[in-house]
């Protein structure tokens, strides 16, 4: 039976050699992950009023969230510049008031639970649009079972700690990684991996239906352009990435329906959506511009035509990744070395643990099984020698 393995490996990472020599060895013994690194599980009750849904989680995660928010504010200034940040910052309360229901009220509840100003909770929740933030992975085994895995890498140029050999923001994010089980009418609707206080979906599985993740897509027409259009021109018809993904997880019931929902709307920011279904051959990398899309479907990847796997990092499938950030090639090579006969969560996790796919920016690795509805996520620390990105 045809086996398809689809990876969305996200990050601001690059394949710089260490001591002049690149890593060439594919990891084979990283699986199974250490369960002491498994992220905690929480429940989000969608039947509660929006302002009450996040109280329990944020009460427990208040301290690390406050620490991260301080860094997010300072880094936004350093990345966007004082002028652009001032425009955004001075309008954050206004942005919050124009966000769609129930997300505006959920953020108000988070602000109340943490004591943070609503403006700072809003900034934290729109950082994909501000930073064109990156994420995601998906896989499918020889029996036609789909598995979705990912390295979530974040924090490049955000405060390198020379003593610990670590990125400050990456380390601040790790205590906030949680697995969420979303319930409605007493039934589990879907499961996701989130940063506590971030109400959008970056990685998720809907049992028997589809798995989802997203990766950063670089571009001049980045999220800050859409954000300024929202502020200055009141262009409220465009979709926020994080809110669209919530809609897909809550409303779509099939791979085809999810694919349509991710492909059609106008977006604030370009992005890669990586989507896997519940049937053999269902899988796609949806490359999104703000106003249109291109889909690479299983079996017609430009990177490796007709293969049993797909690999997505942060570059268009029809283009070669840059020499300073080629995670795609080692991922493909290790998948080929493992071979179709060994396609499994074990192979996926080992590939995700191979440097430079695994690097100093990696905050967590996740694996999803669409047919079982399982999702696992583990905090990661790349020990030296390891690429900083």
Rosetta blueprint (number, residue, H / E / L):
1 X L
2 X L
3 X L
4 X L
5 X E
6 X E
7 X E
8 X E
9 X L
10 X E
11 X L
12 X L
13 X L
14 X L
15 X L
16 X L
17 X L
18 X E
19 X L
20 X L
21 X E
22 X L
23 X L
24 X L
25 X L
26 X L
27 X L
28 X L
29 X L
30 X L
31 X L
32 X L
33 X L
34 X L
35 X H
36 X H
37 X H
38 X E
39 X L
40 X L
41 X E
42 X E
43 X E
44 X E
45 X E
46 X L
47 X L
48 X L
49 X L
50 X H
51 X H
52 X H
53 X L
54 X L
55 X H
56 X H
57 X H
58 X H
59 X H
60 X H
61 X H
62 X H
63 X H
64 X H
65 X H
66 X H
67 X H
68 X H
69 X H
70 X H
71 X H
72 X H
73 X H
74 X H
75 X H
76 X H
77 X H
78 X H
79 X H
80 X H
81 X L
82 X H
83 X H
84 X H
85 X H
86 X H
87 X H
88 X H
89 X H
90 X L
91 X L
92 X H
93 X H
94 X H
95 X H
96 X H
97 X H
98 X H
99 X L
100 X L
101 X L
102 X L
103 X H
104 X H
105 X H
106 X H
107 X H
108 X H
109 X H
110 X H
111 X H
112 X H
113 X H
114 X H
115 X L
116 X L
117 X L
118 X H
119 X H
120 X H
121 X H
122 X H
123 X H
124 X H
125 X H
126 X L
127 X H
128 X H
129 X H
130 X H
131 X H
132 X L
133 X L
134 X L
135 X L
136 X L
137 X L
138 X L
139 X E
140 X E
141 X L
142 X L
143 X L
144 X L
145 X L
146 X E
147 X E
148 X E
149 X E
150 X E
151 X E
152 X E
153 X E
154 X L
155 X L
156 X L
157 X L
158 X L
159 X L
160 X E
161 X E
162 X L
163 X L
164 X L
165 X L
166 X E
167 X E
168 X H
169 X H
170 X H
171 X H
172 X H
173 X H
174 X H
175 X L
176 X L
177 X E
178 X E
179 X E
180 X E
181 X E
182 X E
183 X E
184 X E
185 X L
186 X L
187 X E
188 X E
189 X E
190 X E
191 X E
192 X E
193 X E
194 X E
195 X E
196 X L
197 X L
198 X L
199 X L
200 X L
201 X L
202 X L
203 X E
204 X E
205 X E
206 X E
207 X L
208 X L
209 X L
210 X E
211 X E
212 X E
213 X E
214 X E
215 X E
216 X E
217 X L
218 X L
219 X L
220 X L
221 X L
222 X L
223 X H
224 X H
225 X H
226 X H
227 X H
228 X H
229 X H
230 X H
231 X H
232 X H
233 X L
234 X L
235 X L
236 X L
237 X L
238 X L
239 X E
240 X L
241 X H
242 X H
243 X H
244 X H
245 X H
246 X H
247 X H
248 X H
249 X H
250 X H
251 X H
252 X L
253 X L
254 X L
255 X H
256 X H
257 X H
258 X H
259 X H
260 X H
261 X H
262 X H
263 X H
264 X H
265 X L
266 X L
267 X E
268 X L
269 X L
270 X L
271 X E
272 X E
273 X E
274 X E
275 X E
276 X E
277 X E
278 X L
279 X L
280 X L
281 X L
282 X L
283 X E
284 X E
285 X E
286 X E
287 X E
288 X E
289 X L
290 X L
291 X L
292 X L
293 X E
294 X E
295 X E
296 X E
297 X E
298 X L
299 X L
300 X L
301 X L
302 X L
303 X L
304 X L
305 X L
306 X L
307 X L
308 X L
309 X E
310 X E
311 X E
312 X E
313 X L
314 X L
315 X L
316 X L
317 X L
318 X L
319 X L
320 X L
321 X L
322 X L
323 X H
324 X H
325 X H
326 X L
327 X L
328 X H
329 X H
330 X H
331 X H
332 X H
333 X H
334 X H
335 X H
336 X H
337 X H
338 X H
339 X L
340 X H
341 X H
342 X H
343 X L
344 X L
345 X H
346 X H
347 X H
348 X H
349 X H
350 X H
351 X H
352 X H
353 X L
354 X L
355 X L
356 X L
357 X L
358 X L
359 X L
360 X L
361 X L
362 X E
363 X E
364 X E
365 X E
366 X E
367 X E
368 X E
369 X E
370 X L
371 X L
372 X L
373 X L
374 X E
375 X E
376 X E
377 X E
378 X E
379 X E
380 X L
381 X L
382 X L
383 X L
384 X L
385 X L
386 X L
387 X L
388 X L
389 X L
